[in-house]
Amino acid sequence: MENATGYRRSAGSARGETRRRELLARITDDVAENGLVDFSLRRAARSAGTTHKVLLYHFESAEDLLRQVVFSLRERRIGNALTAVAASSSSLADRVRAAWVSLRDEESELRRVLDQAMGLAMYDPGRYAALGRGASQQYLPTLVSFCPADWPEQRKSEVASMILATLRGFLVDLLTSSDGDGAAAGFEALLRAVEREEAAS
């Protein structure tokens, strides 16, 4: 099998999949540390200790590799939030608070890279649309799982979408403001809205 560049691709054997995962892990760690600004196949190959031809054997293109790296970093963010939520109470508001603390306090490198990914999706949607489109699809199931189990699926989806959009805005505020007071005040208002929604059950 060949990709768009003409390089032969892995056919998905168990050995090939293990190698692909190893390469992806190394490149993801490099991106988490150094950001996306000058990401390329050659830089990725250096961080993985291989060649760009080997990467094109395991990945369709530079864009496919970048998409999988960003997916892995979002999974890391989701895992951190779930760990924090597991230690909270069962109320939706407490789960949202625990998730927000995890997001607010996460390592600056992770936040920076994921912000850069969204910036690429907005700056060049023709090339990087998948970086933005995949974000909601990846985050929403976790937020839906925070909602009371007896809620209708549509209500869970609506409330989860509200929480996701609002938390995204707060993360931007933290990135662009000097003190984060606006995000802190807005988050308390979000919690009150969530509490009212939960009380209406």
CNS distance restraints for C-alpha pairs under 8 A (distance, minus, plus):
assign (resid   1 and name CA) (resid   8 and name CA) 5.51 0.50 0.50
assign (resid   1 and name CA) (resid   9 and name CA) 5.27 0.50 0.50
assign (resid   1 and name CA) (resid  10 and name CA) 7.22 0.50 0.50
assign (resid   1 and name CA) (resid  11 and name CA) 6.67 0.50 0.50
assign (resid   2 and name CA) (resid   6 and name CA) 5.43 0.50 0.50
assign (resid   2 and name CA) (resid   7 and name CA) 5.25 0.50 0.50
assign (resid   2 and name CA) (resid   8 and name CA) 4.23 0.50 0.50
assign (resid   2 and name CA) (resid   9 and name CA) 5.15 0.50 0.50
assign (resid   3 and name CA) (resid   7 and name CA) 5.77 0.50 0.50
assign (resid   3 and name CA) (resid   8 and name CA) 6.61 0.50 0.50
assign (resid   3 and name CA) (resid   9 and name CA) 6.33 0.50 0.50
assign (resid   3 and name CA) (resid  56 and name CA) 7.60 0.50 0.50
assign (resid   3 and name CA) (resid  60 and name CA) 5.49 0.50 0.50
assign (resid   3 and name CA) (resid  61 and name CA) 7.59 0.50 0.50
assign (resid   4 and name CA) (resid  60 and name CA) 7.14 0.50 0.50
assign (resid   4 and name CA) (resid  61 and name CA) 7.61 0.50 0.50
assign (resid   5 and name CA) (resid  61 and name CA) 7.71 0.50 0.50
assign (resid   7 and name CA) (resid  53 and name CA) 7.30 0.50 0.50
assign (resid   7 and name CA) (resid  56 and name CA) 6.35 0.50 0.50
assign (resid   7 and name CA) (resid  57 and name CA) 6.37 0.50 0.50
assign (resid   8 and name CA) (resid  56 and name CA) 7.67 0.50 0.50
assign (resid   8 and name CA) (resid  57 and name CA) 5.65 0.50 0.50
assign (resid   9 and name CA) (resid  56 and name CA) 6.73 0.50 0.50
assign (resid   9 and name CA) (resid  57 and name CA) 4.07 0.50 0.50
assign (resid   9 and name CA) (resid  58 and name CA) 5.80 0.50 0.50
assign (resid   9 and name CA) (resid  59 and name CA) 7.32 0.50 0.50
assign (resid   9 and name CA) (resid  60 and name CA) 7.62 0.50 0.50
assign (resid  10 and name CA) (resid  16 and name CA) 6.20 0.50 0.50
assign (resid  10 and name CA) (resid  57 and name CA) 5.49 0.50 0.50
assign (resid  10 and name CA) (resid  58 and name CA) 5.34 0.50 0.50
assign (resid  11 and name CA) (resid  16 and name CA) 7.59 0.50 0.50
assign (resid  12 and name CA) (resid  16 and name CA) 5.88 0.50 0.50
assign (resid  12 and name CA) (resid  17 and name CA) 5.86 0.50 0.50
assign (resid  13 and name CA) (resid  17 and name CA) 6.03 0.50 0.50
assign (resid  14 and name CA) (resid  18 and name CA) 6.22 0.50 0.50
assign (resid  15 and name CA) (resid  19 and name CA) 6.32 0.50 0.50
assign (resid  16 and name CA) (resid  20 and name CA) 6.09 0.50 0.50
assign (resid  16 and name CA) (resid  58 and name CA) 7.54 0.50 0.50
assign (resid  17 and name CA) (resid  21 and name CA) 6.19 0.50 0.50
assign (resid  18 and name CA) (resid  22 and name CA) 6.32 0.50 0.50
assign (resid  19 and name CA) (resid  23 and name CA) 6.25 0.50 0.50
assign (resid  20 and name CA) (resid  24 and name CA) 6.09 0.50 0.50
assign (resid  20 and name CA) (resid  58 and name CA) 5.81 0.50 0.50
assign (resid  20 and name CA) (resid  59 and name CA) 7.97 0.50 0.50
assign (resid  21 and name CA) (resid  25 and name CA) 6.07 0.50 0.50
assign (resid  22 and name CA) (resid  26 and name CA) 6.43 0.50 0.50
assign (resid  23 and name CA) (resid  27 and name CA) 6.23 0.50 0.50
assign (resid  23 and name CA) (resid  48 and name CA) 5.73 0.50 0.50
assign (resid  23 and name CA) (resid  55 and name CA) 7.97 0.50 0.50
assign (resid  24 and name CA) (resid  28 and name CA) 5.89 0.50 0.50
assign (resid  24 and name CA) (resid  65 and name CA) 7.83 0.50 0.50
assign (resid  24 and name CA) (resid  68 and name CA) 7.71 0.50 0.50
assign (resid  24 and name CA) (resid  69 and name CA) 6.74 0.50 0.50
assign (resid  25 and name CA) (resid  29 and name CA) 6.22 0.50 0.50
assign (resid  26 and name CA) (resid  30 and name CA) 6.39 0.50 0.50
assign (resid  26 and name CA) (resid  47 and name CA) 6.64 0.50 0.50
assign (resid  26 and name CA) (resid  48 and name CA) 5.39 0.50 0.50
assign (resid  27 and name CA) (resid  31 and name CA) 6.20 0.50 0.50
assign (resid  27 and name CA) (resid  44 and name CA) 5.73 0.50 0.50
assign (resid  27 and name CA) (resid  45 and name CA) 7.91 0.50 0.50
assign (resid  27 and name CA) (resid  47 and name CA) 5.95 0.50 0.50
assign (resid  27 and name CA) (resid  48 and name CA) 5.82 0.50 0.50
assign (resid  27 and name CA) (resid  69 and name CA) 7.27 0.50 0.50
assign (resid  28 and name CA) (resid  32 and name CA) 6.04 0.50 0.50
assign (resid  28 and name CA) (resid  69 and name CA) 5.23 0.50 0.50
assign (resid  28 and name CA) (resid  70 and name CA) 7.79 0.50 0.50
assign (resid  28 and name CA) (resid  72 and name CA) 7.14 0.50 0.50
assign (resid  28 and name CA) (resid  73 and name CA) 7.16 0.50 0.50
assign (resid  29 and name CA) (resid  33 and name CA) 6.30 0.50 0.50
assign (resid  30 and name CA) (resid  34 and name CA) 5.94 0.50 0.50
assign (resid  30 and name CA) (resid  35 and name CA) 7.76 0.50 0.50
assign (resid  30 and name CA) (resid  44 and name CA) 7.91 0.50 0.50
assign (resid  30 and name CA) (resid  47 and name CA) 6.33 0.50 0.50
assign (resid  31 and name CA) (resid  35 and name CA) 4.84 0.50 0.50
assign (resid  31 and name CA) (resid  36 and name CA) 6.22 0.50 0.50
assign (resid  31 and name CA) (resid  39 and name CA) 7.95 0.50 0.50
assign (resid  31 and name CA) (resid  69 and name CA) 7.81 0.50 0.50
assign (resid  31 and name CA) (resid 113 and name CA) 7.32 0.50 0.50
assign (resid  32 and name CA) (resid  73 and name CA) 7.52 0.50 0.50
assign (resid  32 and name CA) (resid 109 and name CA) 6.01 0.50 0.50
assign (resid  32 and name CA) (resid 110 and name CA) 5.73 0.50 0.50
assign (resid  32 and name CA) (resid 113 and name CA) 6.41 0.50 0.50
assign (resid  33 and name CA) (resid 109 and name CA) 6.15 0.50 0.50
assign (resid  33 and name CA) (resid 110 and name CA) 7.91 0.50 0.50
assign (resid  34 and name CA) (resid 109 and name CA) 7.81 0.50 0.50
assign (resid  35 and name CA) (resid  39 and name CA) 7.76 0.50 0.50
assign (resid  35 and name CA) (resid 109 and name CA) 7.40 0.50 0.50
assign (resid  35 and name CA) (resid 112 and name CA) 7.16 0.50 0.50
assign (resid  35 and name CA) (resid 113 and name CA) 5.17 0.50 0.50
assign (resid  35 and name CA) (resid 116 and name CA) 7.70 0.50 0.50
assign (resid  36 and name CA) (resid 113 and name CA) 6.33 0.50 0.50
assign (resid  36 and name CA) (resid 116 and name CA) 6.62 0.50 0.50
assign (resid  36 and name CA) (resid 117 and name CA) 7.44 0.50 0.50
assign (resid  37 and name CA) (resid 116 and name CA) 7.79 0.50 0.50
assign (resid  38 and name CA) (resid  43 and name CA) 7.99 0.50 0.50
assign (resid  39 and name CA) (resid  43 and name CA) 6.35 0.50 0.50
assign (resid  39 and name CA) (resid  44 and name CA) 7.10 0.50 0.50
assign (resid  40 and name CA) (resid  44 and name CA) 6.10 0.50 0.50
assign (resid  40 and name CA) (resid  62 and name CA) 6.66 0.50 0.50
assign (resid  41 and name CA) (resid  45 and name CA) 5.96 0.50 0.50
assign (resid  41 and name CA) (resid  52 and name CA) 5.57 0.50 0.50
assign (resid  41 and name CA) (resid  55 and name CA) 7.53 0.50 0.50
assign (resid  41 and name CA) (resid  62 and name CA) 5.71 0.50 0.50
assign (resid  42 and name CA) (resid  46 and name CA) 6.25 0.50 0.50
assign (resid  42 and name CA) (resid  51 and name CA) 7.10 0.50 0.50
assign (resid  42 and name CA) (resid  52 and name CA) 5.54 0.50 0.50
assign (resid  43 and name CA) (resid  47 and name CA) 6.34 0.50 0.50
assign (resid  44 and name CA) (resid  48 and name CA) 6.20 0.50 0.50
assign (resid  44 and name CA) (resid  52 and name CA) 7.64 0.50 0.50
assign (resid  45 and name CA) (resid  49 and name CA) 5.96 0.50 0.50
assign (resid  45 and name CA) (resid  50 and name CA) 5.03 0.50 0.50
assign (resid  45 and name CA) (resid  51 and name CA) 4.97 0.50 0.50
assign (resid  45 and name CA) (resid  52 and name CA) 5.29 0.50 0.50
assign (resid  45 and name CA) (resid  55 and name CA) 6.88 0.50 0.50
assign (resid  46 and name CA) (resid  50 and name CA) 6.18 0.50 0.50
assign (resid  46 and name CA) (resid  51 and name CA) 7.09 0.50 0.50
assign (resid  50 and name CA) (resid  54 and name CA) 6.65 0.50 0.50
assign (resid  50 and name CA) (resid  55 and name CA) 7.72 0.50 0.50
assign (resid  51 and name CA) (resid  55 and name CA) 6.61 0.50 0.50
assign (resid  52 and name CA) (resid  56 and name CA) 6.27 0.50 0.50
assign (resid  53 and name CA) (resid  57 and name CA) 6.40 0.50 0.50
assign (resid  54 and name CA) (resid  58 and name CA) 6.78 0.50 0.50
assign (resid  55 and name CA) (resid  59 and name CA) 5.84 0.50 0.50
assign (resid  56 and name CA) (resid  60 and name CA) 6.00 0.50 0.50
assign (resid  56 and name CA) (resid  61 and name CA) 6.25 0.50 0.50
assign (resid  59 and name CA) (resid  64 and name CA) 6.39 0.50 0.50
assign (resid  59 and name CA) (resid  65 and name CA) 5.95 0.50 0.50
assign (resid  60 and name CA) (resid  64 and name CA) 5.74 0.50 0.50
assign (resid  60 and name CA) (resid  65 and name CA) 7.33 0.50 0.50
assign (resid  61 and name CA) (resid  65 and name CA) 6.25 0.50 0.50
assign (resid  62 and name CA) (resid  66 and name CA) 6.10 0.50 0.50
assign (resid  63 and name CA) (resid  67 and name CA) 6.05 0.50 0.50
assign (resid  63 and name CA) (resid 127 and name CA) 7.63 0.50 0.50
assign (resid  63 and name CA) (resid 128 and name CA) 7.28 0.50 0.50
assign (resid  64 and name CA) (resid  68 and name CA) 6.29 0.50 0.50
assign (resid  65 and name CA) (resid  69 and name CA) 6.20 0.50 0.50
assign (resid  66 and name CA) (resid  70 and name CA) 6.18 0.50 0.50
assign (resid  67 and name CA) (resid  71 and name CA) 6.12 0.50 0.50
assign (resid  67 and name CA) (resid 130 and name CA) 6.98 0.50 0.50
assign (resid  67 and name CA) (resid 131 and name CA) 6.01 0.50 0.50
assign (resid  68 and name CA) (resid  72 and name CA) 6.15 0.50 0.50
assign (resid  69 and name CA) (resid  73 and name CA) 6.32 0.50 0.50
assign (resid  70 and name CA) (resid  74 and name CA) 6.16 0.50 0.50
assign (resid  70 and name CA) (resid 114 and name CA) 7.02 0.50 0.50
assign (resid  70 and name CA) (resid 117 and name CA) 7.23 0.50 0.50
assign (resid  70 and name CA) (resid 131 and name CA) 7.26 0.50 0.50
assign (resid  71 and name CA) (resid  75 and name CA) 6.22 0.50 0.50
assign (resid  72 and name CA) (resid  76 and name CA) 6.33 0.50 0.50
assign (resid  73 and name CA) (resid  77 and name CA) 6.38 0.50 0.50
assign (resid  73 and name CA) (resid 110 and name CA) 7.27 0.50 0.50
assign (resid  73 and name CA) (resid 114 and name CA) 7.58 0.50 0.50
assign (resid  74 and name CA) (resid  78 and name CA) 6.12 0.50 0.50
assign (resid  74 and name CA) (resid 114 and name CA) 7.54 0.50 0.50
assign (resid  74 and name CA) (resid 135 and name CA) 7.94 0.50 0.50
assign (resid  74 and name CA) (resid 138 and name CA) 7.73 0.50 0.50
assign (resid  75 and name CA) (resid  79 and name CA) 6.00 0.50 0.50
assign (resid  76 and name CA) (resid  80 and name CA) 6.27 0.50 0.50
assign (resid  77 and name CA) (resid  81 and name CA) 6.34 0.50 0.50
assign (resid  77 and name CA) (resid 103 and name CA) 7.55 0.50 0.50
assign (resid  77 and name CA) (resid 110 and name CA) 7.92 0.50 0.50
assign (resid  78 and name CA) (resid  82 and name CA) 6.11 0.50 0.50
assign (resid  78 and name CA) (resid 139 and name CA) 7.31 0.50 0.50
assign (resid  78 and name CA) (resid 142 and name CA) 7.59 0.50 0.50
assign (resid  79 and name CA) (resid  83 and name CA) 6.17 0.50 0.50
assign (resid  80 and name CA) (resid  84 and name CA) 6.40 0.50 0.50
assign (resid  80 and name CA) (resid 102 and name CA) 6.60 0.50 0.50
assign (resid  81 and name CA) (resid  85 and name CA) 6.11 0.50 0.50
assign (resid  81 and name CA) (resid  98 and name CA) 7.24 0.50 0.50
assign (resid  81 and name CA) (resid  99 and name CA) 4.82 0.50 0.50
assign (resid  81 and name CA) (resid 100 and name CA) 7.82 0.50 0.50
assign (resid  81 and name CA) (resid 102 and name CA) 5.46 0.50 0.50
assign (resid  81 and name CA) (resid 103 and name CA) 7.04 0.50 0.50
assign (resid  82 and name CA) (resid  86 and name CA) 6.03 0.50 0.50
assign (resid  82 and name CA) (resid  99 and name CA) 7.17 0.50 0.50
assign (resid  83 and name CA) (resid  87 and name CA) 7.02 0.50 0.50
assign (resid  84 and name CA) (resid  88 and name CA) 7.00 0.50 0.50
assign (resid  84 and name CA) (resid  98 and name CA) 5.63 0.50 0.50
assign (resid  84 and name CA) (resid  99 and name CA) 6.34 0.50 0.50
assign (resid  84 and name CA) (resid 102 and name CA) 6.51 0.50 0.50
assign (resid  85 and name CA) (resid  89 and name CA) 7.94 0.50 0.50
assign (resid  85 and name CA) (resid  94 and name CA) 7.97 0.50 0.50
assign (resid  85 and name CA) (resid  95 and name CA) 5.28 0.50 0.50
assign (resid  85 and name CA) (resid  96 and name CA) 7.83 0.50 0.50
assign (resid  85 and name CA) (resid  98 and name CA) 5.28 0.50 0.50
assign (resid  85 and name CA) (resid  99 and name CA) 6.03 0.50 0.50
assign (resid  88 and name CA) (resid  94 and name CA) 6.24 0.50 0.50
assign (resid  88 and name CA) (resid  95 and name CA) 6.17 0.50 0.50
assign (resid  88 and name CA) (resid  98 and name CA) 6.60 0.50 0.50
assign (resid  89 and name CA) (resid  94 and name CA) 6.03 0.50 0.50
assign (resid  89 and name CA) (resid  95 and name CA) 6.94 0.50 0.50
assign (resid  90 and name CA) (resid  94 and name CA) 7.04 0.50 0.50
assign (resid  90 and name CA) (resid  95 and name CA) 6.96 0.50 0.50
assign (resid  91 and name CA) (resid  95 and name CA) 6.34 0.50 0.50
assign (resid  91 and name CA) (resid 148 and name CA) 7.94 0.50 0.50
assign (resid  92 and name CA) (resid  96 and name CA) 6.16 0.50 0.50
assign (resid  92 and name CA) (resid 146 and name CA) 5.94 0.50 0.50
assign (resid  92 and name CA) (resid 147 and name CA) 5.79 0.50 0.50
assign (resid  92 and name CA) (resid 148 and name CA) 7.07 0.50 0.50
assign (resid  92 and name CA) (resid 194 and name CA) 7.21 0.50 0.50
assign (resid  92 and name CA) (resid 195 and name CA) 7.60 0.50 0.50
assign (resid  92 and name CA) (resid 198 and name CA) 7.20 0.50 0.50
assign (resid  93 and name CA) (resid  97 and name CA) 6.15 0.50 0.50
assign (resid  93 and name CA) (resid 191 and name CA) 5.83 0.50 0.50
assign (resid  93 and name CA) (resid 194 and name CA) 5.91 0.50 0.50
assign (resid  93 and name CA) (resid 195 and name CA) 5.98 0.50 0.50
assign (resid  94 and name CA) (resid  98 and name CA) 6.15 0.50 0.50
assign (resid  95 and name CA) (resid  99 and name CA) 6.17 0.50 0.50
assign (resid  95 and name CA) (resid 146 and name CA) 6.51 0.50 0.50
assign (resid  96 and name CA) (resid 100 and name CA) 6.07 0.50 0.50
assign (resid  96 and name CA) (resid 146 and name CA) 7.73 0.50 0.50
assign (resid  96 and name CA) (resid 191 and name CA) 7.70 0.50 0.50
assign (resid  97 and name CA) (resid 101 and name CA) 6.22 0.50 0.50
assign (resid  97 and name CA) (resid 191 and name CA) 7.59 0.50 0.50
assign (resid  98 and name CA) (resid 102 and name CA) 6.35 0.50 0.50
assign (resid  99 and name CA) (resid 103 and name CA) 6.28 0.50 0.50
assign (resid 100 and name CA) (resid 104 and name CA) 5.86 0.50 0.50
assign (resid 100 and name CA) (resid 167 and name CA) 7.40 0.50 0.50
assign (resid 101 and name CA) (resid 105 and name CA) 5.93 0.50 0.50
assign (resid 102 and name CA) (resid 106 and name CA) 5.77 0.50 0.50
assign (resid 103 and name CA) (resid 171 and name CA) 7.93 0.50 0.50
assign (resid 104 and name CA) (resid 171 and name CA) 7.26 0.50 0.50
assign (resid 106 and name CA) (resid 110 and name CA) 7.13 0.50 0.50
assign (resid 106 and name CA) (resid 111 and name CA) 7.04 0.50 0.50
assign (resid 107 and name CA) (resid 111 and name CA) 6.72 0.50 0.50
assign (resid 108 and name CA) (resid 112 and name CA) 5.99 0.50 0.50
assign (resid 109 and name CA) (resid 113 and name CA) 6.22 0.50 0.50
assign (resid 110 and name CA) (resid 114 and name CA) 6.32 0.50 0.50
assign (resid 111 and name CA) (resid 115 and name CA) 6.07 0.50 0.50
assign (resid 112 and name CA) (resid 116 and name CA) 6.13 0.50 0.50
assign (resid 113 and name CA) (resid 117 and name CA) 6.26 0.50 0.50
assign (resid 114 and name CA) (resid 118 and name CA) 6.46 0.50 0.50
assign (resid 115 and name CA) (resid 119 and name CA) 6.21 0.50 0.50
assign (resid 116 and name CA) (resid 120 and name CA) 6.22 0.50 0.50
assign (resid 117 and name CA) (resid 121 and name CA) 6.37 0.50 0.50
assign (resid 117 and name CA) (resid 131 and name CA) 6.21 0.50 0.50
assign (resid 117 and name CA) (resid 132 and name CA) 7.43 0.50 0.50
assign (resid 118 and name CA) (resid 122 and name CA) 6.36 0.50 0.50
assign (resid 118 and name CA) (resid 131 and name CA) 6.54 0.50 0.50
assign (resid 118 and name CA) (resid 132 and name CA) 5.58 0.50 0.50
assign (resid 119 and name CA) (resid 123 and name CA) 5.96 0.50 0.50
assign (resid 120 and name CA) (resid 124 and name CA) 5.78 0.50 0.50
assign (resid 120 and name CA) (resid 125 and name CA) 7.35 0.50 0.50
assign (resid 120 and name CA) (resid 128 and name CA) 6.20 0.50 0.50
assign (resid 120 and name CA) (resid 131 and name CA) 7.74 0.50 0.50
assign (resid 121 and name CA) (resid 125 and name CA) 4.92 0.50 0.50
assign (resid 121 and name CA) (resid 127 and name CA) 7.72 0.50 0.50
assign (resid 121 and name CA) (resid 128 and name CA) 4.76 0.50 0.50
assign (resid 121 and name CA) (resid 129 and name CA) 4.99 0.50 0.50
assign (resid 121 and name CA) (resid 130 and name CA) 7.30 0.50 0.50
assign (resid 121 and name CA) (resid 131 and name CA) 5.74 0.50 0.50
assign (resid 121 and name CA) (resid 132 and name CA) 5.30 0.50 0.50
assign (resid 122 and name CA) (resid 129 and name CA) 7.61 0.50 0.50
assign (resid 122 and name CA) (resid 132 and name CA) 7.67 0.50 0.50
assign (resid 124 and name CA) (resid 128 and name CA) 5.93 0.50 0.50
assign (resid 124 and name CA) (resid 129 and name CA) 7.39 0.50 0.50
assign (resid 125 and name CA) (resid 129 and name CA) 4.37 0.50 0.50
assign (resid 128 and name CA) (resid 132 and name CA) 7.42 0.50 0.50
assign (resid 129 and name CA) (resid 133 and name CA) 6.04 0.50 0.50
assign (resid 130 and name CA) (resid 134 and name CA) 5.66 0.50 0.50
assign (resid 131 and name CA) (resid 135 and name CA) 6.74 0.50 0.50
assign (resid 132 and name CA) (resid 136 and name CA) 7.76 0.50 0.50
assign (resid 133 and name CA) (resid 137 and name CA) 7.24 0.50 0.50
assign (resid 134 and name CA) (resid 138 and name CA) 6.06 0.50 0.50
assign (resid 135 and name CA) (resid 139 and name CA) 6.17 0.50 0.50
assign (resid 136 and name CA) (resid 140 and name CA) 5.64 0.50 0.50
assign (resid 136 and name CA) (resid 164 and name CA) 7.92 0.50 0.50
assign (resid 137 and name CA) (resid 141 and name CA) 7.31 0.50 0.50
assign (resid 138 and name CA) (resid 142 and name CA) 7.95 0.50 0.50
assign (resid 139 and name CA) (resid 143 and name CA) 6.70 0.50 0.50
assign (resid 139 and name CA) (resid 164 and name CA) 7.68 0.50 0.50
assign (resid 140 and name CA) (resid 144 and name CA) 5.99 0.50 0.50
assign (resid 140 and name CA) (resid 157 and name CA) 7.74 0.50 0.50
assign (resid 140 and name CA) (resid 160 and name CA) 6.35 0.50 0.50
assign (resid 140 and name CA) (resid 161 and name CA) 6.87 0.50 0.50
assign (resid 140 and name CA) (resid 164 and name CA) 7.22 0.50 0.50
assign (resid 141 and name CA) (resid 145 and name CA) 6.17 0.50 0.50
assign (resid 142 and name CA) (resid 146 and name CA) 6.70 0.50 0.50
assign (resid 143 and name CA) (resid 147 and name CA) 7.07 0.50 0.50
assign (resid 143 and name CA) (resid 160 and name CA) 5.20 0.50 0.50
assign (resid 143 and name CA) (resid 163 and name CA) 7.73 0.50 0.50
assign (resid 143 and name CA) (resid 164 and name CA) 7.53 0.50 0.50
assign (resid 144 and name CA) (resid 156 and name CA) 5.49 0.50 0.50
assign (resid 144 and name CA) (resid 157 and name CA) 6.13 0.50 0.50
assign (resid 144 and name CA) (resid 159 and name CA) 7.86 0.50 0.50
assign (resid 144 and name CA) (resid 160 and name CA) 5.37 0.50 0.50
assign (resid 145 and name CA) (resid 149 and name CA) 7.82 0.50 0.50
assign (resid 147 and name CA) (resid 151 and name CA) 7.32 0.50 0.50
assign (resid 147 and name CA) (resid 156 and name CA) 6.02 0.50 0.50
assign (resid 147 and name CA) (resid 160 and name CA) 7.71 0.50 0.50
assign (resid 148 and name CA) (resid 156 and name CA) 7.98 0.50 0.50
assign (resid 151 and name CA) (resid 155 and name CA) 6.37 0.50 0.50
assign (resid 151 and name CA) (resid 156 and name CA) 6.32 0.50 0.50
assign (resid 151 and name CA) (resid 201 and name CA) 7.75 0.50 0.50
assign (resid 152 and name CA) (resid 156 and name CA) 6.41 0.50 0.50
assign (resid 153 and name CA) (resid 157 and name CA) 6.16 0.50 0.50
assign (resid 154 and name CA) (resid 158 and name CA) 6.15 0.50 0.50
assign (resid 155 and name CA) (resid 159 and name CA) 6.13 0.50 0.50
assign (resid 156 and name CA) (resid 160 and name CA) 5.92 0.50 0.50
assign (resid 157 and name CA) (resid 161 and name CA) 6.00 0.50 0.50
assign (resid 158 and name CA) (resid 162 and name CA) 6.29 0.50 0.50
assign (resid 159 and name CA) (resid 163 and name CA) 6.25 0.50 0.50
assign (resid 160 and name CA) (resid 164 and name CA) 6.08 0.50 0.50
assign (resid 161 and name CA) (resid 165 and name CA) 6.13 0.50 0.50
assign (resid 162 and name CA) (resid 166 and name CA) 6.14 0.50 0.50
assign (resid 163 and name CA) (resid 167 and name CA) 6.04 0.50 0.50
assign (resid 163 and name CA) (resid 190 and name CA) 7.73 0.50 0.50
assign (resid 164 and name CA) (resid 168 and name CA) 6.15 0.50 0.50
assign (resid 165 and name CA) (resid 169 and name CA) 6.43 0.50 0.50
assign (resid 166 and name CA) (resid 170 and name CA) 6.39 0.50 0.50
assign (resid 166 and name CA) (resid 190 and name CA) 7.74 0.50 0.50
assign (resid 167 and name CA) (resid 171 and name CA) 6.22 0.50 0.50
assign (resid 167 and name CA) (resid 187 and name CA) 7.89 0.50 0.50
assign (resid 168 and name CA) (resid 172 and name CA) 6.41 0.50 0.50
assign (resid 169 and name CA) (resid 173 and name CA) 6.27 0.50 0.50
assign (resid 170 and name CA) (resid 174 and name CA) 6.21 0.50 0.50
assign (resid 170 and name CA) (resid 182 and name CA) 7.94 0.50 0.50
assign (resid 170 and name CA) (resid 183 and name CA) 4.90 0.50 0.50
assign (resid 170 and name CA) (resid 186 and name CA) 7.58 0.50 0.50
assign (resid 170 and name CA) (resid 187 and name CA) 7.56 0.50 0.50
assign (resid 171 and name CA) (resid 175 and name CA) 6.25 0.50 0.50
assign (resid 171 and name CA) (resid 183 and name CA) 7.62 0.50 0.50
assign (resid 172 and name CA) (resid 176 and name CA) 6.22 0.50 0.50
assign (resid 173 and name CA) (resid 177 and name CA) 5.68 0.50 0.50
assign (resid 173 and name CA) (resid 180 and name CA) 6.72 0.50 0.50
assign (resid 173 and name CA) (resid 182 and name CA) 7.14 0.50 0.50
assign (resid 173 and name CA) (resid 183 and name CA) 6.09 0.50 0.50
assign (resid 174 and name CA) (resid 178 and name CA) 7.57 0.50 0.50
assign (resid 174 and name CA) (resid 179 and name CA) 7.51 0.50 0.50
assign (resid 174 and name CA) (resid 180 and name CA) 5.09 0.50 0.50
assign (resid 174 and name CA) (resid 183 and name CA) 6.59 0.50 0.50
assign (resid 180 and name CA) (resid 184 and name CA) 6.30 0.50 0.50
assign (resid 181 and name CA) (resid 185 and name CA) 6.15 0.50 0.50
assign (resid 182 and name CA) (resid 186 and name CA) 6.00 0.50 0.50
assign (resid 183 and name CA) (resid 187 and name CA) 5.91 0.50 0.50
assign (resid 184 and name CA) (resid 188 and name CA) 6.55 0.50 0.50
assign (resid 185 and name CA) (resid 189 and name CA) 6.66 0.50 0.50
assign (resid 186 and name CA) (resid 190 and name CA) 6.28 0.50 0.50
assign (resid 187 and name CA) (resid 191 and name CA) 6.23 0.50 0.50
assign (resid 188 and name CA) (resid 192 and name CA) 6.38 0.50 0.50
assign (resid 189 and name CA) (resid 193 and name CA) 6.35 0.50 0.50
assign (resid 190 and name CA) (resid 194 and name CA) 6.19 0.50 0.50
assign (resid 191 and name CA) (resid 195 and name CA) 6.04 0.50 0.50
assign (resid 192 and name CA) (resid 196 and name CA) 6.18 0.50 0.50
assign (resid 193 and name CA) (resid 197 and name CA) 6.21 0.50 0.50
assign (resid 194 and name CA) (resid 198 and name CA) 6.13 0.50 0.50
assign (resid 195 and name CA) (resid 199 and name CA) 6.03 0.50 0.50
assign (resid 196 and name CA) (resid 200 and name CA) 6.24 0.50 0.50
assign (resid 197 and name CA) (resid 201 and name CA) 7.03 0.50 0.50
